[in-house]
Amino acid sequence: MSILERMRGSTDSTPMQIILVLIVVAFIGWFSLPQAETVQVQVEVNGERVLQQEFGTRYFQELQAAQSQRGRLSEEEEQELQLAVKNEIAAELVVAQEARKLGYKISPEEIGIAIKKDPTFQTSDSKFDKELYDEAVKRSGRSRSDFESDYRDRLLREKLRTAVTLGVQVPDELSLARYNEALRALDLSFVRVEPGAVVEAAPITDEERAAWIVGNQDKLQAAYDRDKAVKYDLPERVVLATIRLKVGAGDTEELTARLQKVRDDIEAGSDFAAMARRWSEDQSAPQGGQLPEKRVPNLATKVREAIADLPVGGITAVLDEGIEVSLYQVVSRTPAQVTPIEDVQDELAIVAMRAERNREYAAEIADSWQVGTVPDDILARTGASIEALPAVSTYGYQPGISGPPLEAIEALADAEAGTIVGPFTRPTADGDELYIVRLERVQLPDPEGNPQIPGGLEQFRQITLGAEREAVWEAYTQALLANAQVDTGGGEAQQGGWRSYLSWLLPQS
């Protein structure tokens, strides 16, 4: 008897009826399966993916926060921020995965409480507003369950973090030692030798410069090589103007079509700058979309390829750059240029000679200060003076515009009064400043209370405990990442279609 006949003869049995139904459903489904969809993946951790839309929303929040603090970011800074956001997302994913693996659970009630406590969805009187919540879900472009999964993962991470760091404690002795170390105040005096001091003290003659060049070819070549890539071997540079539409939670195809219409209008005679001011969502819009000059090799690959053969005034096609769709116009081009060492050797020699003489002056000041006081004629020669810097602590020290570098303060942290250190170098746009620093007096902190930290030692103990727990948690997270399969490079992947159907129908063991 054939297999088919045996199946027909057994249709009265319930199991066989179920098998036949499944065969029919599978047969019909095979010819109606959806085609696979190409999706943009930004982060993947152990097979779990974060797609472009979700990443774009997160990135733009971070971008707006960064720009509110630092102003417009350069292209390099934006790329660094994108990578930082990807790494942050990867860390969050791997922690949530570990929490699930360890059996942690989050109930729907816990998610509901977290949502109701979120200030984003509260009115001015701190009451939950469902309309605000529904609008946020709609604006995200995700389903309600996907939107709420973010809260589930956050609560999972919080539970695991609490478990990992709960046992971290800081002994009282360590708290007191760190308190004293951080809050002992140093009264200092210092002398600052400015980069241009030698110009006033002893101008460099042409004869001295020529002799130095002859006798210091190795130093001259080293200085040239150090700055060559920045100053003397310049690739082609371009000034571009752009019109950008942010993807965010929007539809990339719809935005591309909209920007293509803008491009068509420009091709028909509309002014690029005027269209940028009207349509662009980039910070350059008020300037007609014009960006700072860029080196061509530093441009994003898509942009560099798009403008490769364009003349000045030329316009690229609409580019999908993942987090935005963009249009570029070439405003100007500057050819590559190499400046030979012979053309800049005088300038390099003067800079090097000034630095050498400044170090000599600084050493002379330090030597005289070690055995007594600094003679007025030495200070007058460099235009310097002895300045006071009272009550300095290594805890949160900021040098300000003209203060000694942190290394000088750290060198005196455990020294005795009268100790002199230096010279220490602090780079500036005009050259290196040199600092010689003297410790005048040490002020020990009051364990019962210090104006720098309200609550005194107890408050500092809590700060130290928080720092220790943060360090333990960071190490734990990094260990999870080191043992995970993480890809933050971005790329395309296939989602859905018959392969996904088969993986569901025939799960792997």
Helices and strands as residue ranges (DSSP letters): H 3-9, H 14-30, E 37-45, E 48-51, H 52-70, H 75-101, H 108-117, G 119-121, H 130-140, H 144-165, H 172-183, E 185-193, H 197-201, H 206-215, H 217-227, I 228-232, E 233-234, E 237-246, H 252-267, H 272-279, G 285-287, E 294-295, G 296-298, H 301-307, E 319-320, E 324-334, E 337-338, H 341-371, H 376-382, E 386-392, H 406-411, E 420-428, E 431-443, H 456-482, E 486-487, E 491-495, H 497-505
